[in-house]
Amino acid sequence: MQLLLDTHIVVSIVLNDRRLSAMQREALGKPYNEILVSPIIAYELTHLHRTRRIPLAESMDQL
């Protein structure tokens, strides 16, 4: 199955947010699921970090 992640889910993963449901975590952890992320999310994460709306300890290259 292909999973297209939106910015909210990517932020939750990056921040290890416990609000992700068990079903979401399970789907993300299955090796046969293909995880898709839009390139615009890199811009959105950078913007959120620069405006101090989310903390990112790692550089964007590492994400």
DAVENFEN-V796610 format. One line per field, one symbol per residue. psi: psi as a letter, one per 20 degrees, with the letter a starting at -180 (. if undefined). Layout:
psi = ???
This chain:
psi = qpooprggggghghjlpiiprhgggghhiphipopppqhhhgggggghghjkhqpohqrhhh.
